[in-house]
């Protein structure tokens, strides 16, 4: 009670300063509910207080991107082509210089900060074990996901590491909101998911990705790889549960074509052989729904997680498949324009010698020269660096890299150790795990009528000779 009374007795100017210096929205909420006077001061200065606290959640270098997302987050998806092009005329500086921003933007900033904080910790938990493992041995398999046995907190990361990750996740959210075809509303109708994006992947890349330096494009690519890998891990768990719970009678091999006779409406199409081949496109669709939705998928378990994960798959039309989203845009990126602008670095041999510059901030990452010792990469999206992107080499500071032992080797040693997306996408389906692979031949026990209905080589020859005779007779009559 004494503490509450002391707050009540402070001058309004001091109470305002207390609210302005709240570290997080959670702290601000607690202060407002601590004192009626503080609550009154907040009500009269809501714009200023919320703007100040919301901006404080982001690294200074990230604020322009965060503000741009807060601005566009109120626009209903999918955005039209003209709307997207107009937005890029002011990206990202239009609202950066404002001292106060509207309350709706401050609220959007706080929600974005909450999601980004969640994903930064999840990213560290699912990439740092790879970094630390590779520092000890090259005999390592990159797993889809890592259990939270050793939780990672912001306190274990530097400001620059958090800033780089914030920038990458904010830009992923900007990209998703600008170019995704589907509404993020959980119960949206199919009609709200456009058949094609308003801009092609090539246009998406040229409007958005190509405006960044090569290492910042790599940051976004790292986030794409991480989200795919984690969602593939969730897909594997959903498949494992389906294998344990679905009766084998739900599936049947069609004896004529060796393809499953399942339908979309059955609800288990993704567990069939044909459905397995389309899972990548569904993962891309889930990525297009954004961090808030993916967070719900990560945080749920069991049947709830399955329902969230298999969203939009109950109909008979694969209209929600995503083939023209961020993966396609990244693949479109061509030659790195920095190749002509940056002088080649001196040839060096491992161990990598690095001259650290304390004032770099969020400029060129500490591992960039180690990964590209002879000059910038030839392409903006280099497939050869997948093994480096899987542990987020562009995010971590020099001290962390040095302690891991990574820098004692050439980056070429790690490029062959990566999460193989193609292999993960082409494993056995739930259907094949339950029934086994389809046989290319019918067994003698098959139904005799079905068996005799399949054409043999003799019957095919007879049919051919009969049709040839008929054709020759027809030609004779016509002549």
C-alpha positions as CSV (number, residue, x, y, z in Angstrom):
1,X,0.0,0.0,0.0
2,X,2.9,2.4,0.8
3,X,4.2,1.9,-2.8
4,X,0.8,2.6,-4.3
5,X,0.5,5.8,-2.2
6,X,3.9,7.1,-3.2
7,X,2.9,6.7,-6.9
8,X,-0.4,8.5,-6.3
9,X,1.4,11.5,-4.7
10,X,3.9,12.1,-7.5
11,X,3.4,15.0,-9.8
12,X,1.7,14.2,-13.1
13,X,4.9,15.0,-15.0
14,X,6.8,12.3,-13.1
15,X,4.0,9.8,-13.5
16,X,4.2,10.4,-17.2
17,X,7.9,9.7,-17.2
18,X,7.4,6.5,-15.3
19,X,4.9,5.3,-17.9
20,X,7.1,6.4,-20.8
21,X,10.0,4.4,-19.4
22,X,8.1,1.1,-19.2
23,X,10.3,-1.6,-20.8
24,X,7.6,-3.7,-22.3
25,X,3.8,-3.5,-22.9
26,X,3.4,-6.0,-20.1
27,X,5.2,-3.6,-17.7
28,X,3.1,-0.7,-18.9
29,X,-0.1,-2.7,-18.3
30,X,1.0,-3.5,-14.8
31,X,1.8,0.1,-14.0
32,X,-1.6,1.3,-15.3
33,X,-3.4,-1.2,-13.0
34,X,-1.2,-0.2,-10.0
35,X,-2.5,3.3,-9.6
36,X,-5.7,5.1,-10.6
37,X,-3.6,8.3,-11.1
38,X,-1.2,6.5,-13.4
39,X,-4.2,5.2,-15.3
40,X,-5.6,8.8,-15.7
41,X,-2.2,10.0,-17.0
42,X,-2.1,7.1,-19.4
43,X,-5.6,7.9,-20.8
44,X,-4.6,11.6,-21.4
45,X,-1.3,10.7,-23.1
46,X,-2.2,7.4,-24.7
47,X,-0.7,8.1,-28.2
48,X,2.6,9.3,-26.8
49,X,3.0,6.5,-24.2
50,X,2.0,3.7,-26.5
51,X,4.2,5.0,-29.4
52,X,7.2,5.2,-27.1
53,X,6.9,1.8,-25.5
54,X,6.0,0.1,-28.8
55,X,9.1,1.5,-30.6
56,X,11.3,0.5,-27.7
57,X,10.6,-3.2,-28.5
58,X,12.7,-3.0,-31.7
59,X,16.3,-2.4,-32.5
60,X,16.7,1.2,-33.9
61,X,17.7,-0.2,-37.3
62,X,14.5,-2.3,-37.5
63,X,12.0,0.4,-36.6
64,X,11.3,1.6,-40.2
65,X,10.3,-2.0,-41.3
66,X,8.3,-2.5,-38.1
67,X,6.4,0.7,-38.6
68,X,5.7,-0.1,-42.3
69,X,4.2,-3.5,-41.2
70,X,2.1,-1.8,-38.6
71,X,0.7,0.5,-41.3
72,X,-0.1,-2.2,-43.8
73,X,-1.4,-4.7,-41.2
74,X,-4.8,-3.0,-41.2
75,X,-5.3,-3.6,-44.9
76,X,-7.5,-6.6,-45.7
77,X,-5.8,-9.4,-47.7
78,X,-5.3,-10.3,-50.4
79,X,-4.0,-6.9,-51.6
80,X,-4.6,-5.8,-55.1
81,X,-1.7,-5.3,-57.6
82,X,-2.2,-1.5,-57.6
83,X,-2.3,-1.3,-53.8
84,X,1.0,-3.2,-53.5
85,X,2.8,-1.0,-56.1
86,X,1.6,2.2,-54.4
87,X,2.7,1.0,-51.0
88,X,6.2,0.4,-52.3
89,X,6.5,4.1,-53.4
90,X,6.8,5.0,-49.7
91,X,8.5,1.9,-48.3
92,X,9.9,2.0,-45.6
93,X,10.4,5.6,-44.6
94,X,7.0,7.2,-44.7
95,X,6.1,6.9,-41.0
96,X,9.6,6.6,-39.6
97,X,10.0,10.2,-38.6
98,X,6.7,10.6,-36.8
99,X,7.1,11.1,-33.1
100,X,3.7,9.8,-32.3
101,X,1.8,7.2,-34.3
102,X,-1.9,6.3,-34.2
103,X,-3.0,3.9,-31.4
104,X,-3.9,1.1,-33.9
105,X,-0.3,1.2,-35.2
106,X,1.2,1.1,-31.7
107,X,-1.0,-1.9,-30.9
108,X,0.0,-3.6,-34.1
109,X,3.7,-2.9,-33.2
110,X,3.2,-4.5,-29.8
111,X,1.6,-7.6,-31.4
112,X,4.4,-7.9,-33.9
113,X,7.0,-7.5,-31.2
114,X,5.4,-10.4,-29.2
115,X,5.3,-12.7,-32.2
116,X,8.9,-11.8,-33.2
117,X,10.2,-12.4,-29.7
118,X,8.5,-15.8,-29.7
119,X,10.1,-16.7,-33.0
120,X,13.5,-15.4,-32.2
121,X,13.6,-17.7,-29.1
122,X,12.3,-20.6,-31.2
123,X,14.8,-19.9,-34.0
124,X,17.7,-19.9,-31.5
125,X,16.4,-23.1,-29.9
126,X,16.3,-24.8,-33.3
127,X,19.5,-23.4,-34.9
128,X,22.1,-23.0,-32.2
129,X,22.2,-26.8,-31.5
130,X,23.2,-27.1,-35.2
131,X,25.9,-24.4,-34.9
132,X,27.3,-25.9,-31.7
133,X,27.2,-29.5,-33.0
134,X,29.0,-28.6,-36.2
135,X,31.7,-26.8,-34.1
136,X,32.4,-30.2,-32.5
137,X,32.0,-32.6,-35.4
138,X,31.1,-32.7,-39.1
139,X,29.3,-36.0,-38.5
140,X,25.9,-34.3,-37.9
141,X,22.4,-34.7,-39.2
142,X,20.3,-31.6,-39.3
143,X,16.9,-32.4,-37.7
144,X,13.6,-30.8,-38.6
145,X,13.2,-29.5,-35.0
146,X,14.9,-29.6,-31.6
147,X,13.1,-30.1,-28.3
148,X,13.1,-27.2,-25.9
149,X,15.3,-28.9,-23.4
150,X,17.6,-25.9,-23.1
151,X,15.3,-22.8,-23.4
152,X,16.9,-19.8,-25.1
153,X,16.1,-16.3,-23.9
154,X,16.8,-12.8,-25.1
155,X,19.3,-12.4,-22.3
156,X,21.6,-14.9,-24.0
157,X,21.7,-13.0,-27.3
158,X,23.4,-9.7,-28.0
159,X,21.5,-6.6,-29.2
160,X,22.9,-7.0,-32.7
161,X,21.9,-10.7,-32.9
162,X,18.4,-9.8,-31.8
163,X,18.3,-6.8,-34.2
164,X,19.2,-8.9,-37.2
165,X,16.6,-11.5,-36.3
166,X,14.0,-8.9,-35.7
167,X,14.8,-7.3,-39.1
168,X,14.4,-10.7,-40.9
169,X,11.2,-11.7,-39.2
170,X,9.7,-8.2,-39.8
171,X,10.5,-8.3,-43.4
172,X,9.1,-11.8,-43.7
173,X,5.9,-10.5,-42.3
174,X,5.9,-7.5,-44.7
175,X,6.4,-9.9,-47.6
176,X,3.7,-12.2,-46.4
177,X,1.1,-9.4,-46.0
178,X,1.9,-7.9,-49.3
179,X,2.0,-11.0,-51.5
180,X,0.0,-13.8,-49.8
181,X,-3.2,-14.9,-51.7
182,X,-5.2,-15.9,-48.6
183,X,-6.8,-14.1,-45.7
184,X,-5.3,-15.0,-42.3
185,X,-8.8,-15.2,-40.8
186,X,-9.2,-18.8,-39.6
187,X,-12.7,-19.2,-40.9
188,X,-12.3,-17.3,-44.2
189,X,-14.1,-18.6,-47.2
190,X,-12.4,-20.1,-50.2
191,X,-13.4,-17.1,-52.4
192,X,-11.1,-14.9,-50.3
193,X,-8.1,-16.9,-51.5
194,X,-7.2,-15.6,-55.0
195,X,-6.3,-18.3,-57.6
196,X,-3.1,-16.4,-58.5
197,X,-1.1,-13.8,-56.6
198,X,-1.6,-10.2,-57.6
199,X,2.1,-10.1,-58.7
200,X,4.2,-12.9,-60.1
201,X,7.2,-14.3,-58.1
202,X,9.5,-12.4,-60.4
203,X,7.7,-9.1,-59.7
204,X,7.7,-9.9,-56.0
205,X,11.4,-10.4,-56.0
206,X,12.1,-7.2,-58.0
207,X,9.8,-5.0,-55.9
208,X,10.9,-6.3,-52.5
209,X,13.9,-8.6,-52.3
210,X,16.2,-6.9,-54.8
211,X,16.1,-3.6,-52.8
212,X,18.2,-5.2,-50.0
213,X,21.9,-5.9,-49.8
214,X,22.9,-9.5,-50.4
215,X,23.4,-10.4,-46.8
216,X,19.9,-9.0,-45.9
217,X,18.4,-11.2,-48.6
218,X,20.2,-14.1,-47.0
219,X,18.6,-13.2,-43.7
220,X,15.1,-13.6,-45.2
221,X,16.2,-16.8,-46.9
222,X,17.3,-18.1,-43.5
223,X,13.9,-17.4,-42.0
224,X,12.2,-19.2,-45.0
225,X,14.5,-22.3,-44.5
226,X,13.8,-22.3,-40.7
227,X,10.0,-22.0,-41.1
228,X,10.0,-24.8,-43.7
229,X,12.1,-27.1,-41.6
230,X,10.0,-26.6,-38.5
231,X,6.7,-27.0,-40.3
232,X,8.1,-30.1,-41.9
233,X,8.8,-31.4,-38.4
234,X,5.2,-30.7,-37.4
235,X,4.0,-32.5,-40.5
236,X,6.1,-35.5,-39.5
237,X,4.5,-35.6,-36.1
238,X,1.0,-35.3,-37.6
239,X,1.8,-38.2,-39.9
240,X,3.1,-40.3,-37.0
241,X,-0.1,-39.7,-35.1
242,X,-2.2,-40.6,-38.2
243,X,-0.2,-43.8,-38.7
244,X,-1.0,-44.7,-35.1
245,X,-4.7,-43.8,-35.2
246,X,-6.1,-44.1,-38.7
247,X,-7.4,-47.6,-39.7
248,X,-5.8,-49.1,-42.8
249,X,-9.2,-49.5,-44.2
250,X,-9.3,-45.8,-44.9
251,X,-6.9,-46.4,-47.8
252,X,-7.1,-48.6,-50.9
253,X,-4.8,-49.1,-53.9
254,X,-6.7,-48.9,-57.1
255,X,-5.7,-52.2,-58.9
256,X,-5.8,-50.7,-62.4
257,X,-3.5,-47.7,-61.8
258,X,-1.7,-48.3,-58.5
259,X,-2.9,-44.9,-57.4
260,X,-5.0,-44.3,-54.3
261,X,-8.7,-44.0,-54.6
262,X,-9.0,-41.4,-51.9
263,X,-10.8,-38.1,-52.3
264,X,-10.2,-34.6,-51.0
265,X,-13.4,-34.7,-49.0
266,X,-12.2,-37.7,-47.0
267,X,-10.0,-35.4,-44.8
268,X,-7.0,-37.7,-45.0
269,X,-5.8,-36.9,-48.6
270,X,-2.5,-35.6,-47.4
271,X,-1.7,-38.9,-45.9
272,X,-2.0,-40.7,-49.3
273,X,0.8,-41.2,-51.8
274,X,-0.5,-38.5,-54.1
275,X,-1.1,-36.1,-51.1
276,X,2.5,-36.6,-50.0
277,X,3.7,-35.1,-53.2
278,X,1.8,-31.9,-52.6
279,X,2.8,-31.4,-49.0
280,X,5.5,-28.8,-49.9
281,X,2.8,-26.6,-51.4
282,X,0.7,-26.8,-48.3
283,X,3.8,-25.9,-46.1
284,X,4.2,-22.9,-48.4
285,X,0.6,-22.0,-47.8
286,X,1.0,-22.1,-44.1
287,X,4.1,-19.8,-44.3
288,X,1.9,-17.4,-46.3
289,X,-0.5,-17.2,-43.3
290,X,2.2,-15.4,-41.3
291,X,3.8,-15.6,-37.9
292,X,0.7,-15.2,-35.8
293,X,-0.9,-18.3,-37.3
294,X,2.3,-20.3,-37.4
295,X,2.8,-19.5,-33.7
296,X,-0.6,-21.1,-33.0
297,X,0.5,-24.2,-34.9
298,X,3.8,-24.4,-32.9
299,X,2.1,-23.8,-29.6
300,X,-0.6,-26.4,-30.0
301,X,-0.5,-30.2,-29.6
302,X,-2.5,-33.3,-30.6
303,X,-5.8,-32.9,-32.4
304,X,-5.7,-29.1,-32.1
305,X,-2.4,-28.9,-33.8
306,X,-3.6,-31.3,-36.6
307,X,-6.7,-29.2,-37.2
308,X,-4.6,-26.0,-37.4
309,X,-2.0,-27.6,-39.6
310,X,-4.4,-29.2,-42.1
311,X,-6.4,-26.0,-42.4
312,X,-8.1,-25.4,-45.8
313,X,-7.8,-29.0,-46.8
314,X,-11.4,-30.2,-46.3
315,X,-12.7,-29.2,-49.8
316,X,-12.3,-30.8,-53.1
317,X,-10.3,-28.0,-54.8
318,X,-6.6,-27.5,-54.0
319,X,-7.0,-23.7,-54.4
320,X,-5.0,-23.0,-51.3
321,X,-1.9,-24.6,-52.5
322,X,0.9,-22.0,-52.7
323,X,3.4,-22.3,-55.6
324,X,4.1,-18.6,-56.2
325,X,5.1,-17.4,-52.8
326,X,8.5,-16.7,-51.2
327,X,10.3,-19.9,-52.2
328,X,9.6,-19.1,-55.9
329,X,10.6,-15.5,-55.5
330,X,13.9,-16.4,-53.8
331,X,14.6,-18.9,-56.6
332,X,14.0,-16.2,-59.2
333,X,16.8,-14.0,-57.8
334,X,19.7,-14.0,-60.2
335,X,23.3,-12.6,-60.2
336,X,24.3,-10.5,-57.2
337,X,24.8,-6.9,-58.3
338,X,27.3,-6.5,-55.4
339,X,29.7,-8.7,-57.4
340,X,30.7,-5.7,-59.5
341,X,30.7,-3.2,-56.6
342,X,32.7,-4.8,-53.8
343,X,36.4,-5.4,-54.4
344,X,37.6,-8.9,-53.9
345,X,39.0,-9.7,-50.5
346,X,42.5,-11.1,-50.1
347,X,42.9,-14.9,-50.4
348,X,42.9,-16.4,-47.0
349,X,43.2,-19.9,-45.7
350,X,41.5,-21.4,-42.6
351,X,41.5,-20.7,-39.8
352,X,39.6,-17.5,-40.6
353,X,41.3,-14.3,-39.4
354,X,38.7,-11.7,-38.6
355,X,39.3,-8.1,-37.6
356,X,36.3,-7.2,-35.5
357,X,34.8,-3.7,-35.8
358,X,32.8,-2.7,-32.8
359,X,30.8,0.0,-34.6
360,X,29.4,-2.2,-37.4
361,X,26.0,-2.5,-35.7
362,X,23.6,-4.3,-38.1
363,X,25.9,-3.9,-41.1
364,X,27.7,-6.8,-42.8
365,X,27.4,-9.9,-40.5
366,X,30.5,-11.2,-38.8
367,X,30.4,-14.5,-40.7
368,X,29.9,-13.0,-44.1
369,X,33.5,-12.7,-45.0
370,X,34.2,-16.2,-43.6
371,X,31.5,-17.6,-45.8
372,X,32.7,-15.6,-48.9
373,X,36.4,-15.0,-48.4
374,X,37.2,-14.3,-52.0
375,X,34.3,-11.8,-52.7
376,X,30.5,-11.6,-52.6
377,X,28.5,-14.6,-53.7
378,X,27.7,-14.8,-57.4
379,X,24.0,-15.1,-56.9
380,X,21.7,-13.5,-54.3
381,X,20.1,-16.8,-53.3
382,X,23.0,-19.3,-53.4
383,X,21.9,-22.9,-53.1
384,X,25.4,-23.9,-52.1
385,X,24.9,-22.0,-48.8
386,X,21.9,-24.0,-47.6
387,X,24.1,-25.7,-45.1
388,X,25.1,-22.4,-43.7
389,X,21.6,-20.9,-43.7
390,X,20.2,-23.9,-41.7
391,X,22.1,-22.5,-38.6
392,X,21.6,-18.8,-39.5
393,X,25.2,-17.9,-40.2
394,X,24.3,-14.3,-40.9
395,X,22.7,-13.6,-37.5
396,X,25.4,-14.5,-35.0
397,X,28.1,-12.4,-33.6
398,X,31.8,-13.1,-33.8
399,X,32.2,-14.1,-30.2
400,X,29.5,-16.8,-30.5
401,X,31.0,-18.1,-33.8
402,X,34.5,-18.2,-32.3
403,X,33.4,-20.1,-29.2
404,X,31.6,-22.7,-31.3
405,X,34.8,-23.5,-33.2
406,X,33.1,-23.0,-36.5
407,X,35.6,-20.4,-37.7
408,X,38.5,-22.8,-37.4
409,X,37.3,-24.5,-40.6
410,X,36.5,-23.4,-44.1
411,X,32.8,-22.7,-44.8
412,X,33.0,-25.2,-47.6
413,X,33.2,-28.0,-45.0
414,X,29.6,-27.1,-43.8
415,X,27.9,-26.6,-47.1
416,X,27.3,-30.3,-47.5
417,X,25.6,-30.7,-44.2
418,X,22.1,-29.4,-44.5
419,X,18.4,-30.3,-44.0
420,X,17.5,-32.1,-47.2
421,X,14.0,-30.8,-48.0
422,X,13.7,-33.0,-51.1
423,X,14.4,-36.1,-49.0
424,X,12.0,-35.0,-46.3
425,X,9.2,-34.4,-48.8
426,X,9.6,-37.8,-50.5
427,X,9.5,-40.2,-47.7
428,X,6.8,-42.9,-47.4
429,X,3.3,-41.6,-46.9
430,X,1.0,-42.7,-44.1
431,X,-0.8,-44.8,-46.7
432,X,2.4,-46.6,-47.7
433,X,3.4,-47.0,-44.0
434,X,0.0,-48.7,-43.3
435,X,-0.4,-50.7,-46.5
436,X,3.1,-51.0,-47.9
437,X,4.0,-49.9,-51.4
438,X,1.6,-50.8,-54.2
439,X,2.5,-53.9,-56.2
440,X,3.0,-53.4,-59.9
441,X,1.4,-56.8,-60.6
442,X,-1.8,-58.3,-59.5
443,X,-1.7,-61.4,-57.3
444,X,-3.4,-64.7,-58.3
445,X,-5.9,-64.2,-55.5
446,X,-7.3,-61.1,-57.2
447,X,-10.9,-61.3,-58.4
448,X,-11.0,-63.4,-61.7
449,X,-13.3,-61.0,-63.4
450,X,-11.0,-58.0,-62.6
451,X,-8.0,-60.0,-63.6
452,X,-9.4,-61.2,-67.0
453,X,-10.5,-57.6,-67.8
454,X,-6.9,-56.5,-67.9
455,X,-5.7,-56.7,-71.6
456,X,-3.0,-59.2,-72.4
457,X,-0.4,-59.0,-75.2
458,X,-2.4,-61.6,-77.2
459,X,-5.7,-59.7,-76.9
460,X,-4.0,-56.5,-77.8
461,X,-2.6,-58.1,-81.0
462,X,-6.0,-59.5,-81.9
463,X,-7.6,-56.1,-81.3
464,X,-5.0,-54.5,-83.5
465,X,-5.5,-57.0,-86.3
466,X,-9.2,-56.6,-86.2
467,X,-9.0,-52.8,-86.3
468,X,-6.5,-53.0,-89.2
469,X,-8.8,-55.3,-91.2
470,X,-11.7,-52.9,-90.6
471,X,-9.6,-49.9,-91.6
472,X,-8.5,-51.7,-94.8
473,X,-12.1,-52.6,-95.7
474,X,-13.1,-49.0,-95.1
475,X,-10.4,-47.7,-97.4
476,X,-11.4,-50.2,-100.1
477,X,-15.0,-49.0,-100.0
478,X,-14.0,-45.4,-100.1
479,X,-11.7,-46.1,-103.1
